[in-house]
Amino acid sequence: MTRLTANVVKILRLLPRTALILTVLAAPVLAVPTMRADAGSTIEAPALRKSGVGFVLLVSLRRG
C-alpha cells in the first residue's frame, strides 16, 4: 500500500466521526426556531408581592 493510499484510507476512516461530532455540535443551533421580536414572544414572571418585612427587620436589628 502506498503512502497516498494509506492517507486516503485514514481520511476516509475519520470522515464519519467528524461528521457525527459536527452534527452533535450543530443540532442545538439548528433546533432553535427563529422568533420574531414582537410583544407576544416575551414571557414575563408574575409580579412578586411586596410585604415590607425586610425594612422592619433591618430597623429592629439595628436597635437591638
The first five atom37 places (N, CA, C, CB, O) and aatype in JSON, in Angstrom:
{
  "aatype": [12, 16, 1, 10, 16, 0, 2, 19, 19, 11, 9, 10, 1, 10, 10, 14, 1, 16, 0, 10, 9, 10, 16, 19, 10, 0, 0, 14, 19, 10, 0, 19, 14, 16, 12, 1, 0, 3, 0, 7, 15, 16, 9, 6, 0, 14, 0, 10, 1, 11, 15, 7, 19, 7, 13, 19, 10, 10, 19, 15, 10, 1, 1, 7],
  "atom_mask": [
    [1, 1, 1, 1, 1],
    [1, 1, 1, 1, 1],
    [1, 1, 1, 1, 1],
    [1, 1, 1, 1, 1],
    [1, 1, 1, 1, 1],
    [1, 1, 1, 1, 1],
    [1, 1, 1, 1, 1],
    [1, 1, 1, 1, 1],
    [1, 1, 1, 1, 1],
    [1, 1, 1, 1, 1],
    [1, 1, 1, 1, 1],
    [1, 1, 1, 1, 1],
    [1, 1, 1, 1, 1],
    [1, 1, 1, 1, 1],
    [1, 1, 1, 1, 1],
    [1, 1, 1, 1, 1],
    [1, 1, 1, 1, 1],
    [1, 1, 1, 1, 1],
    [1, 1, 1, 1, 1],
    [1, 1, 1, 1, 1],
    [1, 1, 1, 1, 1],
    [1, 1, 1, 1, 1],
    [1, 1, 1, 1, 1],
    [1, 1, 1, 1, 1],
    [1, 1, 1, 1, 1],
    [1, 1, 1, 1, 1],
    [1, 1, 1, 1, 1],
    [1, 1, 1, 1, 1],
    [1, 1, 1, 1, 1],
    [1, 1, 1, 1, 1],
    [1, 1, 1, 1, 1],
    [1, 1, 1, 1, 1],
    [1, 1, 1, 1, 1],
    [1, 1, 1, 1, 1],
    [1, 1, 1, 1, 1],
    [1, 1, 1, 1, 1],
    [1, 1, 1, 1, 1],
    [1, 1, 1, 1, 1],
    [1, 1, 1, 1, 1],
    [1, 1, 1, 0, 1],
    [1, 1, 1, 1, 1],
    [1, 1, 1, 1, 1],
    [1, 1, 1, 1, 1],
    [1, 1, 1, 1, 1],
    [1, 1, 1, 1, 1],
    [1, 1, 1, 1, 1],
    [1, 1, 1, 1, 1],
    [1, 1, 1, 1, 1],
    [1, 1, 1, 1, 1],
    [1, 1, 1, 1, 1],
    [1, 1, 1, 1, 1],
    [1, 1, 1, 0, 1],
    [1, 1, 1, 1, 1],
    [1, 1, 1, 0, 1],
    [1, 1, 1, 1, 1],
    [1, 1, 1, 1, 1],
    [1, 1, 1, 1, 1],
    [1, 1, 1, 1, 1],
    [1, 1, 1, 1, 1],
    [1, 1, 1, 1, 1],
    [1, 1, 1, 1, 1],
    [1, 1, 1, 1, 1],
    [1, 1, 1, 1, 1],
    [1, 1, 1, 0, 1]
  ],
  "atom_positions": [
    [[0.85, -1.18, 0.0], [0.0, 0.0, 0.0], [0.89, 1.24, 0.0], [-0.97, 0.0, 1.23], [1.79, 1.36, 0.83]],
    [[0.65, 2.12, -0.9], [1.49, 3.31, -0.99], [1.1, 4.31, 0.1], [1.37, 3.96, -2.38], [0.08, 4.16, 0.77]],
    [[1.94, 5.33, 0.25], [1.69, 6.35, 1.26], [0.42, 7.13, 0.95], [2.88, 7.29, 1.36], [-0.32, 7.48, 1.87]],
    [[0.16, 7.41, -0.3], [-1.05, 8.14, -0.7], [-2.3, 7.33, -0.37], [-1.01, 8.47, -2.21], [-3.28, 7.88, 0.13]],
    [[-2.27, 6.06, -0.65], [-3.43, 5.22, -0.35], [-3.66, 5.13, 1.16], [-3.23, 3.81, -0.94], [-4.81, 5.12, 1.6]],
    [[-2.61, 5.06, 1.94], [-2.73, 4.99, 3.39], [-3.35, 6.28, 3.93], [-1.35, 4.74, 4.04], [-4.19, 6.25, 4.84]],
    [[-2.94, 7.42, 3.38], [-3.51, 8.7, 3.81], [-4.98, 8.81, 3.44], [-2.74, 9.86, 3.2], [-5.78, 9.33, 4.21]],
    [[-5.33, 8.34, 2.27], [-6.73, 8.4, 1.83], [-7.59, 7.5, 2.72], [-6.87, 7.97, 0.36], [-8.7, 7.89, 3.09]],
    [[-7.1, 6.32, 3.06], [-7.85, 5.42, 3.92], [-8.01, 6.02, 5.31], [-7.15, 4.05, 4.01], [-9.07, 5.88, 5.92]],
    [[-6.97, 6.68, 5.83], [-7.05, 7.3, 7.14], [-8.08, 8.44, 7.15], [-5.67, 7.84, 7.56], [-8.84, 8.57, 8.11]],
    [[-8.09, 9.24, 6.1], [-9.06, 10.34, 6.0], [-10.48, 9.8, 5.88], [-8.73, 11.25, 4.78], [-11.4, 10.33, 6.51]],
    [[-10.67, 8.76, 5.09], [-12.0, 8.18, 4.94], [-12.49, 7.52, 6.23], [-11.99, 7.15, 3.81], [-13.69, 7.46, 6.48]],
    [[-11.56, 7.04, 7.05], [-11.94, 6.46, 8.32], [-12.34, 7.53, 9.34], [-10.8, 5.63, 8.87], [-13.21, 7.29, 10.18]],
    [[-11.73, 8.71, 9.27], [-12.04, 9.8, 10.19], [-13.26, 10.61, 9.76], [-10.85, 10.71, 10.32], [-13.84, 11.32, 10.58]],
    [[-13.65, 10.51, 8.52], [-14.75, 11.33, 7.99], [-16.09, 11.08, 8.69], [-14.9, 11.06, 6.52], [-16.75, 12.07, 9.02]],
    [[-16.54, 9.85, 8.94], [-17.82, 9.66, 9.63], [-17.8, 10.19, 11.07], [-18.19, 8.19, 9.64], [-18.79, 10.76, 11.54]],
    [[-16.69, 10.01, 11.76], [-16.58, 10.5, 13.13], [-16.65, 12.03, 13.16], [-15.27, 10.01, 13.77], [-17.3, 12.61, 14.03]],
    [[-15.99, 12.68, 12.22], [-16.02, 14.13, 12.14], [-17.42, 14.63, 11.81], [-15.03, 14.63, 11.08], [-17.87, 15.62, 12.38]],
    [[-18.1, 13.96, 10.91], [-19.47, 14.36, 10.57], [-20.41, 14.19, 11.76], [-19.99, 13.53, 9.38], [-21.3, 15.02, 11.97]],
    [[-20.22, 13.14, 12.55], [-21.06, 12.92, 13.73], [-20.82, 14.0, 14.78], [-20.78, 11.53, 14.32], [-21.77, 14.51, 15.37]],
    [[-19.57, 14.35, 15.02], [-19.25, 15.39, 16.0], [-19.82, 16.74, 15.55], [-17.73, 15.5, 16.21], [-20.39, 17.47, 16.37]],
    [[-19.68, 17.06, 14.28], [-20.23, 18.33, 13.78], [-21.75, 18.36, 13.86], [-19.79, 18.56, 12.33], [-22.34, 19.4, 14.13]],
    [[-22.39, 17.22, 13.63], [-23.85, 17.15, 13.73], [-24.3, 17.36, 15.17], [-24.37, 15.8, 13.21], [-25.27, 18.08, 15.42]],
    [[-23.6, 16.74, 16.12], [-23.97, 16.88, 17.53], [-23.77, 18.33, 17.99], [-23.13, 15.92, 18.41], [-24.57, 18.85, 18.76]],
    [[-22.72, 18.97, 17.52], [-22.46, 20.36, 17.93], [-23.42, 21.34, 17.26], [-21.03, 20.74, 17.59], [-23.75, 22.36, 17.86]],
    [[-23.87, 21.05, 16.06], [-24.75, 21.97, 15.34], [-26.22, 21.76, 15.64], [-24.52, 21.85, 13.86], [-27.04, 22.63, 15.33]],
    [[-26.59, 20.63, 16.23], [-28.01, 20.32, 16.47], [-28.71, 21.35, 17.35], [-28.12, 18.96, 17.1], [-29.82, 21.75, 17.0]],
    [[-28.14, 21.8, 18.48], [-28.86, 22.8, 19.28], [-29.1, 24.11, 18.54], [-28.11, 23.08, 20.55], [-30.14, 24.75, 18.71]],
    [[-28.14, 24.51, 17.74], [-28.29, 25.77, 17.0], [-29.38, 25.64, 15.95], [-26.96, 26.17, 16.34], [-30.16, 26.56, 15.74]],
    [[-29.43, 24.5, 15.3], [-30.41, 24.3, 14.25], [-31.8, 24.01, 14.82], [-29.98, 23.17, 13.34], [-32.8, 24.2, 14.12]],
    [[-31.89, 23.56, 16.08], [-33.18, 23.21, 16.67], [-33.95, 24.43, 17.15], [-32.97, 22.26, 17.81], [-35.17, 24.38, 17.27]],
    [[-33.25, 25.52, 17.44], [-33.93, 26.71, 17.96], [-34.63, 27.42, 16.81], [-32.91, 27.67, 18.66], [-33.99, 27.82, 15.84]],
    [[-35.94, 27.56, 16.91], [-36.64, 28.25, 15.83], [-36.38, 29.75, 15.89], [-38.15, 27.98, 15.91], [-36.15, 30.32, 16.95]],
    [[-36.43, 30.36, 14.75], [-36.24, 31.8, 14.72], [-37.52, 32.48, 15.16], [-35.82, 32.28, 13.3], [-38.61, 32.17, 14.67]],
    [[-37.38, 33.39, 16.08], [-38.55, 34.08, 16.63], [-38.52, 35.54, 16.21], [-38.6, 33.95, 18.18], [-37.45, 36.15, 16.11]],
    [[-39.68, 36.07, 15.97], [-39.78, 37.5, 15.7], [-39.85, 38.22, 17.03], [-41.01, 37.83, 14.81], [-40.45, 37.73, 17.98]],
    [[-39.25, 39.37, 17.08], [-39.22, 40.13, 18.33], [-40.48, 40.98, 18.43], [-37.96, 41.02, 18.42], [-40.44, 42.19, 18.2]],
    [[-41.59, 40.35, 18.77], [-42.82, 41.11, 18.98], [-43.27, 40.93, 20.43], [-43.93, 40.66, 17.99], [-42.64, 40.19, 21.18]],
    [[-44.33, 41.58, 20.8], [-44.78, 41.56, 22.19], [-45.3, 40.19, 22.6], [-45.86, 42.61, 22.4], [-45.29, 39.86, 23.78]],
    [[-45.74, 39.39, 21.66], [-46.3, 38.09, 22.0], [-45.26, 37.05, 22.36], [0.0, 0.0, 0.0], [-45.61, 36.01, 22.91]],
    [[-43.99, 37.29, 22.05], [-42.98, 36.28, 22.31], [-42.26, 36.49, 23.64], [-41.99, 36.26, 21.2], [-41.38, 35.7, 23.99]],
    [[-42.61, 37.52, 24.39], [-41.95, 37.78, 25.67], [-42.7, 37.06, 26.78], [-41.87, 39.3, 25.96], [-43.91, 37.2, 26.93]],
    [[-41.96, 36.29, 27.57], [-42.54, 35.59, 28.71], [-42.07, 36.31, 29.96], [-42.14, 34.06, 28.73], [-40.87, 36.42, 30.21]],
    [[-43.01, 36.8, 30.74], [-42.66, 37.54, 31.95], [-43.06, 36.74, 33.18], [-43.32, 38.92, 31.96], [-44.04, 35.99, 33.16]],
    [[-42.29, 36.93, 34.24], [-42.59, 36.27, 35.51], [-43.7, 37.04, 36.22], [-41.32, 36.17, 36.41], [-43.83, 38.25, 36.02]],
    [[-44.48, 36.37, 37.04], [-45.51, 37.09, 37.8], [-44.88, 38.05, 38.8], [-46.44, 36.09, 38.53], [-43.8, 37.79, 39.32]],
    [[-45.55, 39.17, 39.07], [-45.03, 40.17, 39.98], [-45.03, 39.63, 41.41], [-45.86, 41.47, 39.89], [-45.99, 39.0, 41.85]],
    [[-43.94, 39.89, 42.12], [-43.84, 39.43, 43.5], [-44.58, 40.39, 44.43], [-42.35, 39.31, 43.92], [-44.61, 41.6, 44.2]],
    [[-45.17, 39.83, 45.47], [-45.86, 40.64, 46.47], [-44.85, 41.28, 47.39], [-46.87, 39.8, 47.28], [-43.98, 40.59, 47.94]],
    [[-44.93, 42.57, 47.58], [-44.02, 43.26, 48.47], [-44.69, 43.39, 49.83], [-43.61, 44.67, 47.92], [-45.77, 43.97, 49.95]],
    [[-44.05, 42.83, 50.86], [-44.67, 42.86, 52.18], [-44.0, 43.84, 53.12], [-44.64, 41.48, 52.79], [-44.58, 44.19, 54.15]],
    [[-42.79, 44.31, 52.81], [-42.13, 45.29, 53.67], [-41.48, 44.71, 54.91], [0.0, 0.0, 0.0], [-41.1, 45.46, 55.8]],
    [[-41.35, 43.41, 55.0], [-40.77, 42.78, 56.18], [-39.28, 43.08, 56.28], [-41.01, 41.27, 56.15], [-38.74, 43.16, 57.38]],
    [[-38.62, 43.23, 55.16], [-37.17, 43.47, 55.18], [-36.8, 44.76, 55.88], [0.0, 0.0, 0.0], [-35.84, 44.79, 56.64]],
    [[-37.56, 45.82, 55.65], [-37.26, 47.11, 56.3], [-37.51, 47.02, 57.79], [-38.11, 48.23, 55.68], [-36.72, 47.53, 58.58]],
    [[-38.6, 46.38, 58.19], [-38.9, 46.23, 59.62], [-37.83, 45.4, 60.3], [-40.28, 45.57, 59.82], [-37.41, 45.74, 61.41]],
    [[-37.37, 44.36, 59.67], [-36.32, 43.52, 60.23], [-35.02, 44.29, 60.34], [-36.11, 42.27, 59.36], [-34.3, 44.14, 61.33]],
    [[-34.7, 45.12, 59.36], [-33.47, 45.93, 59.4], [-33.51, 46.91, 60.56], [-33.28, 46.68, 58.07], [-32.52, 47.05, 61.28]],
    [[-34.62, 47.58, 60.74], [-34.73, 48.57, 61.82], [-34.65, 47.87, 63.18], [-36.05, 49.38, 61.71], [-33.99, 48.37, 64.09]],
    [[-35.32, 46.74, 63.32], [-35.3, 46.05, 64.62], [-33.92, 45.48, 64.93], [-36.34, 44.94, 64.65], [-33.55, 45.41, 66.1]],
    [[-33.16, 45.07, 63.95], [-31.81, 44.56, 64.21], [-30.85, 45.68, 64.58], [-31.29, 43.81, 62.98], [-29.94, 45.46, 65.38]],
    [[-31.03, 46.86, 64.02], [-30.16, 47.98, 64.34], [-30.39, 48.47, 65.77], [-30.37, 49.12, 63.34], [-29.45, 48.94, 66.42]],
    [[-31.62, 48.39, 66.26], [-31.92, 48.86, 67.62], [-31.52, 47.86, 68.67], [-33.4, 49.18, 67.75], [-31.25, 48.22, 69.81]],
    [[-31.46, 46.59, 68.29], [-31.2, 45.52, 69.26], [-29.78, 45.41, 69.57], [0.0, 0.0, 0.0], [-29.39, 44.56, 70.38]]
  ]
}
